[in-house]
Amino acid sequence: IEPMNKVPSSSSDEIEPMNKVPSQETLDNVYSLSSNENEPMDKLPSQDTLDNISAGDEPVPERTTTEEYINAAELPAVDNSEPPILSVHEPVRGLLHDVSTTTRIRSLLDEWEEPVNKADKMADPTIHEILQFRKALSFLDDTHPFGNSFGPAFSRDSCIKSAKRLYVRLLALSPGSPVLHFDVIGVLAYNIDGTFEDRKAKSLVRLFRPGKFDDVSLLHFVQSCDGVYKKLRYLRASVGNSTLIDSVLENIFDGVFSFFLALTIMSVLKLNPWTLLVSMSTVLVSFAFALGPSAAKLIEGMIMIAVRRPFDLGDRISIVDCTGAPDNSDDPGYHDTWIVEDCNLFTTTLRLSRTNELSTVNNGAIANTRIVNHGRSMNALVNISLPMRIEVNSEQVQIVQSALQQYIRDNPRVWASLVNFRITKVDPTNELIAYSARVQHVKSWQDLLPVMQAKGDLEKFCAEILFKLDIHYDGSPIQNEIFIKELPEQQEVAPDVAADMFHQHDD
């Protein structure tokens, strides 16, 4: 593969056209899918297969560990004869492996985020920006929302087919490689003038999430494209739903404005409208007492949807009491999560994710509750409990922490980082010491099932490490329960006798 520090120029020395598709025989040898259809798509071929495919070409680079990548990043110069993975341009390599000194120092500091300064809020949009936004929304209804180079994506099936064809075309740019290397995609981080755009490179890394060896398999490539397609469809549905809500609000304001306009016109024409209103005051007061609470809840629900907008279509939410604590100590904090199916000014249709049951609630009924929006939340934090025997030493604890960090580095498409690793409980009576590991997932709790599956795999890995080190706590806590028989009424027991009773029971 061409090193990324050599930017393709606009002269005759251009890269190979993307529309050159390899033959079916080459694809069969690369993927080896014809012999076993049930084989995972992200499983790499054996070394013998790679040798046969790359016969006569450059030798296939050997897979190395993350530590070797970091050591290689510190070399003063890189020879072109080395594997392409070590020839990645320095900015991209820093994004993929976090090998810069700044990143290492930041990992040792406390977690902190910049506060939002409302003074830095952008000014009101101009007419030109509004027209640009309306033009961008028109592409949501196009059959090729990702462009003609990607292909049609008017449905999920067509998006998957187009993503597969694009992957094959990109794979032709790296001959002899069984999977697509991130170098091919990372070229997009360079502008036409050859400058490197850090923001665009970070967006590409967050989107495709290259694996341990900076490769992107066919399955992961399609998953990334499918994730963008689903967000695009939810955005399209949310824009259409917001348009309907705005039209209803417009009709309400038009009605109120027309009423006061009619009163003004009657006053100008010297017609007294107050006589009619006073004659109807008795009826209006009766309706006010009868419909007052319902009207108040109705207006409160309308304000929640029109002003607060706590959720959009497709968001995963939890509805809890404002003063209530999380309903369980496990992850996530609220087990009963709902998917927003439909929403208007008056009612909201929710689907219980655990049973797929649909329910409709009044917006006024949930206006005073605490709505936890998992879709708008940050990446999920997963807490893993590690019970150990109290005689564990610091070296064994360091081995567990190092193994956990290595597991996170080996699965960059699943886990982002280890947030903290600390002691949560010390119980000398039961010879128990419990550690807690808080790990950040690459997705939020909006994608509940993938996060829970990854959490189960991580708990299994931690349990295996504890068993191999023979430090796993396998005893249940001992609880001393004291039962006192009921004493006869009006019978007093001397304090010394009561103390003897307690000591005898403990013995």
C-alpha positions, 0 to 999 in steps of 0.5 A: 500500500502506498504510504500515507505520508505520500499524498496522491497528486493531481498529475498523471501519477494517480492512484488506481481507479476505484472502479477496477474490480478484481476477479471472482477467483481472487475474491474467493481466495481472499475471503475463503467464503465458498468452502465455509459460509458460516465462517466469521467474515472478520476472521483473517486467513492463515499464513499459508493462504497469505503466502499463496495469494501474495506469491510474486508480490511483496511479502505480507507484513507480520502481525505485531503487538500493540507494544511493538507499534508504540516502539516503532512509532518512536523511530526517527525514520521509517524505511519504505521497505517496512510493512505499510502499517509502520509507514502510516503518516504520523498524525494518523498513527497518533489517532489510531494508537494514541502514541503521542506524549500528550495522549499518554499524559492525558490518560494519567490525569483525571477525567474532565470535560470542558464546560459549555459556555453559552456566550460562545453560542453561534449567532442567529443563522443567516438567510443563506445558511437557512437555504443551505440547510433546506437544500441539505434536507432535500438530500434525505429523500434522494435515492443516493443520499451518500452520493453516486460513488457509494450507490443507491441507499433508498432502503437498508438492503440497498445500502448493504449491497452498495456498501459491499460493492464499495468495499470490493472497489476499495480493496482493489487499491490494496492488492494482496491484502485479504482485508481493507487497511485503514490507510486507504480510507485515511487518505480522505483526511488529506485536502487537495493541497496536501494539508492534513485535517485532524478533525476529518481524520478523527471522524473517520476513526470514530466511524469505521473503528479500525481493529487491532492491526488497523484493518477494517473487515467487510462485516465491520465496514458494512456495520459502519455504513449501516449505522450511518444509514439508520441515523440518517433515516431517524433524522428524516423521520424526526424532521417530518415529525417536527414539521407536523408539530410546528404546523399544529402550533402555527394553527393554534397561534393563528387561532389566538391571533384571529380571536384578538384581531376580531375583538380589535376590529369590532372595537374599531367599528364601534361594536361592543364585544364585551356585552357578549363576553359578559353574558357568556361569563357564567358558562365560561367560569363553569367550564374553567372549573370543570376543565381547569386541571385537564387544560393545565396538564394539556398546556404543560405537555404541549410546552414540554414537546414544543420547548423542551423536546426531551426526545426524538423518534427512535430514542431510548428513554427511561421515565422515572420520578424526579426524586427517585434513585436508580431502580437497580445497582447494575448497568444500566441504572434503569432496566425499563427502557422505552423506544419512542415510536411516535410523538405529537403535541398531546400524546407520545407512543412508546414501545417497551424494549424488553417485551415490544409492548406499545403504550400511549401516554399523555404528555402532561402525565410525563411532563413532571417526571425525569426523562433519561434519554439514553440516545443523547447520552455519552458513551456507556460506562460499564462497571465490573465488580472483581471480588478477590481474596483479601490475601491478594498482593499488589503484584497480582492486582497489577497483573489483573489491571494490565490484562484488562487494559490489554483486552481493551487495546485488543478490542478497539471496536468495542471498548474505548478506555479504562476509566478507573480501577479502584477498591470498593469494599474491604471485608476482613470478617469474610476475607473479601476485598472487592475491586471495581473497574469502570470501562467506557464502551464505544457506543451509548446505552442507546445500543443496549444489546451490543453493550450488554453482550460486550459487558458479559464477554468482559466479565467472563474474561475478568473471571478467567484471569482471577481463576488463573491467578487463584485469587477469585473469592469463592465464599459467600459473606457470613451474616450473623442473624439474632432472633429473640423469642417474644417475651411475656407482656409486662415482664421486665428483664434485668440488663445483666440477664439480657446481656447474658442471653445475647452472649449465650446466643452468640456462643 
